[in-house]
Amino acid sequence: MRNIIITRSFIFLNRKIKRLLLLLVTIFLCARMMGETIIPDSISNPIRTGFHPDPSICRVGEDYYLVTSSFTWFPGLPIYHSRDLTNWSLIGHALTNPKAIDFNGMTDNDGIWAPTLRYHNGTFYLITTAHGCGGNFYMTAKNPAGPWSDPVWLKDAPGIDPSLFFDEDGRCYYTGNRWDFKSTWPAQCAVWMQELDLQKRCLVGERKTLAYGHAANAKYAEGPHLYKIKDHYLLLMAEGGSDYNHAVTALTAKSLWGPYVPCTVNPVLTHRHLGKDYPVQSLGHADLVQTPTGDWYAVFLGKRIVEGGLVPLGRETFLCEVSFQNGEPIFNPGIGVIGNRLKRPPLPWTPVSKTDKQNDFESSALSPEWATMRIPEQPFHHFADGNLFLSLRPEMADSLVCPSMLLRRVHSHNFSATTTMSFSTRRVNEWAGLVLYRTAKGYYSLLKGKNEIRLTKVLLGKKTIIATLPWKEKSVILRLVAKGATLTFYAGLSNDMLYQVGEVQSVDAVSDNKVNRFNGTGVGIYATSNGKQSINKASYQWFEYKEEN
């Protein structure tokens, strides 16, 4: 009997050990699976969401660098880095010297246009247009993260959208567009080229027009880029304007100075033939890059449409594969159109750390995704005791100067932005709070004043007070929630007790229209004394930007 009991106990114990071992193995396998990186077969398009127009790209070894237009945002000319054309991180800005350019008086559609990024013999070159505030200039750096040189202004370079091409003999050539001539058809522009002497830092030699576009009635030929591919030169350009009719066209030549012959497959990229209801529109302004294995890819801008045909994010950076057929580029071969997914480039998968959703303002400096509108003449923010303080100044979001406003790019059609603020005033002209900003004539503000919280909408320059909420507390949590084409605003003392301020709003105020044209939308914090001097400040404990599914 005793032996039977011992045997049964041993069997029972053996079962417990087996279950325990099975549990440990399961835990180990789950942990291992969780630790393994899952590499996707396809990736999201666009690759740089939100305000990222006019992309330019170059490769150095296995590293890719990308820059986009920044208009009047400062610091300007954001530089991104990737090793797989999919995962990108912001590594710096080229335009950081506040004395280099003056954006005051410039509209939000002026400023830094259409940069080109190139690398040659150990030096990075970035050339761009300061539209309305200086013209065309280039900068240099040994490290794309910076520091960059001050601008080298090219006074004898008319037009916009400059680019640089280094030929096999090391000589550098400037290409750009111009329209200062007697045109033969409406919106005719010329793409021209001239040698750039980097030692003398000026244009030299003959200036020659290469093309007026791919056809005899081509409109707005701009954004030219020149490449040497095998034994031919390829001239890529944008046409049709940056809206619905935008397109990429290509011409080839056997020699550098031409003649350049339009490709038979033109336009090589466009969506204008798909109708205005297609969810991705206005493709254009492309730049090419070749991987170490010989594959070609293009980056280019496009717009994503939400309900009602609205474009709240502006122009974004897309990617597609490019092949060559009889020397002519084929964009997204076998497919032709651009969707919201594409096959992942066959490069080593290199994830990057994601930007923190919440800024607690514990450090003494802003994280690099934050920017001002235009360039502050004097600092208007500082950090203390884990808070960020904004000084109330006479400048307003409506004025074409630098207000006390800090913005970060909006990357999704579905997001929330929340901040906790402490602010009190006895003056009716002093306000501080949350802002969703596209231009001085297109934004929303949710601001706390003397005894109330006020939701204001500015659409096409017309300012309307949408709603007010009585509020006497010093502290408040402010939140906006975007869902596609709609916006909802909230205020309260805690995240669990928020009151809706006004009715659900449309994103039309920050979407593309006749004043919201070229740049993109930002969200952030804002304080103003509305034209009067003030010593008051608003204190922000934290700010959270969160994208929703």
Number of C-alpha atoms within 10 A of each C-alpha: 6 7 8 9 10 11 12 12 12 12 12 12 12 12 12 12 12 12 12 12 12 12 12 12 12 12 12 12 12 12 11 11 11 10 9 9 10 9 12 9 10 12 16 16 19 27 20 25 22 24 25 27 30 28 25 29 25 20 19 14 9 12 14 19 24 27 27 27 25 27 27 29 26 24 22 24 24 23 23 21 23 20 19 19 23 22 18 22 17 17 16 21 21 23 24 20 16 14 9 11 18 19 28 18 14 18 19 24 20 19 25 26 28 26 29 29 26 21 21 12 7 10 13 19 20 26 24 26 25 24 21 15 16 15 20 26 19 22 18 22 18 15 11 24 17 17 16 21 17 18 19 14 19 16 12 11 19 16 20 24 27 29 26 27 22 18 14 8 6 10 12 17 20 22 27 26 27 20 17 11 9 7 11 10 11 10 14 20 24 23 27 21 26 20 19 21 15 11 6 8 12 15 20 13 9 8 13 14 17 20 22 22 26 24 12 10 13 16 22 24 27 30 27 30 26 25 19 18 11 8 10 15 21 26 25 24 28 28 25 22 17 23 18 19 18 25 26 26 28 26 24 24 17 14 13 19 13 16 14 19 16 20 19 11 13 18 21 20 26 26 23 18 9 12 10 15 12 14 17 21 27 24 28 32 32 27 26 20 19 14 20 13 8 8 13 18 21 20 25 27 27 29 27 23 22 20 12 11 16 21 25 29 28 27 31 26 27 27 27 25 19 20 14 12 10 6 15 20 23 19 24 19 14 7 9 14 15 22 16 13 14 18 13 18 20 12 14 11 17 13 15 13 8 9 12 11 12 14 17 16 21 15 14 13 11 16 13 14 15 16 21 19 25 26 25 17 12 7 10 18 18 15 17 12 10 15 21 25 22 25 23 27 22 18 20 20 23 17 17 19 22 25 24 25 27 23 22 21 21 26 20 18 24 17 18 21 23 24 23 23 25 19 22 21 17 9 12 11 15 26 26 31 30 30 27 26 27 28 29 21 23 27 28 28 24 28 23 33 23 19 18 15 24 23 22 19 25 22 22 18 15 10 15 12 13 16 15 17 17 12 17 14 15 15 18 22 23 28 27 24 20 21 17 19 20 16 19 18 25 21 25 19 15 12 14 7 11 16 15 16 22 17 11 13 16 19 27 23 25 29 27 24 16 8 19 26 17 23 26 29 25 24 25 25 25 25 31 28 23 18 13 12 13 16 8 18 24 24 23 25 18 18 23 17 22 17 16 12 7
